Structures are given as structure tokens and as C-alpha cells.
């Protein structure tokens, strides 16, 4: 079995050349080098992954940002193949996993593996951390029982894990309890100041009944016409750092 490294296509420029060379040297020194795929604009990630996952690699490592990490998480979900991360630039998912560019190689070598839940939209699109919906007069049904509505513009966030402090009040999302934390955030304006009001719920599944046109997954991928959001327990195997937030 070997390690497979998937490089984000944005890392192909000279700007990242020295950083990638240092990372590759460090990985070799630690004995965890492997096969490298450098994505290009016309590369079909799904086709590459289908070919490699059949071979049961030891680890699949995303080198890049949240868009790539989130896509690879969805593709590896349910395979029991550990997903590792080497973040380049800011990454909400890496923050939650306790991984930085500086400690990523050591984290991969330490191989601290945990099993997490993963979020799913419309039964097919996955997210690791959170799904964010900008809505107008939204309506929700939680776990097929509780009906919730909000007036005016609102931000709805379905959260599996958080990267560091994101300002949520109440119970911290755990990422392995088979539930999502759902927040409805509204901006309340007065003559003197502007405040954010929050309603919080915990559920396994929510149906979006009205007022929603699209959802953003892990701050990256946008999906149109979301109808349902659910959590799938224990489907994602990942390598995390000792400073993870869950």
C-alpha cells in the first residue's frame, strides 16, 4: 500500500514551488512519501480517485484548501481509507482537525486516526464542517417533527464540526455524535447598534421547505436547490492533530 498525494490545481504556479519542495523533502525524511497527482484544469478528480481507491492506498492526502479537502472527503467516505490533510492557505477543515502547514507532515507521520460523521445534502453531496444557507423567510422541518420558520433574511448553518471559535453559543458540535447543530442567525438592527440573534437546534436531519435556493459546503462548493441535509454517522476516516477542536 502507498500514500497518494492530491495537489490542488492552484498550487501549480511558481508561487508555491519552494513550499512544495520543502514539504516533499520533509515527507521523504519521515518515510511517508508517495505517489503525487498534480491536478490540472481538465483533470477529472472523480476518475483519478476511482482508479486509486480500488487499489486501497494506505492514506489519501489532500494538499490544498477546503474545496479540495471537502471533495476528497466525499469521495473517500465509507471506504475506511484515512484522509490526511496538508493545508496550503487558510482552511476551516484543517483548523478543526488541528492541522497547520507547519505541523502537517508530523501529523501524518503520527497517524492519529479517528472516525467522524459527515454531512450530506440531497443524499449525494458531502460536507465535513458546515453547510451555510442564505435564506429569505425560510421554513425547516427538523427530524420530521419540529417545524421552524423565520421572517426576513436569515443565515442557516448546519454544523458537524467547527474550526476554532466561530462564535456559536450553546453546545459545541462534536463531529461523532450522529447529530448536526443547526443555527438560524438573523441580524437585528436598532437605532444605536446592530446585533446577531441566534436560534439553535440539534438534529439528525432537516428538510428545507421554503425560502432557500442554494447552499455552500465547507465554504467552497455551492449546490443549488437543496432539499434536505442529514448527518451520516461514522462514515469518514481521517488523520487529525492533537489540537483538534472535537
Secondary structure, DSSP 8 states (H G I E B T S, - for coil): --EEEEE-GGGGSGGGHHHHHHHHHHHHHTT---EEEE--TT--HHHHHHHHHTT--SEEEEEE-HHHHHHHHHHHTTS--EEEEEE-S--HHHHHHT--TTTHHHHHHHT-EEEEEEEEETTTEEESSEEEEEEEEEEEEETTTEEEE--SEEEEEEES--SS-----SS---SSSS-EEEEEEEEEE-SS-EEEEEEEEEESEEEEEEEE-EEEETTTEEEES--EEEEEEEEEEEE--TT---
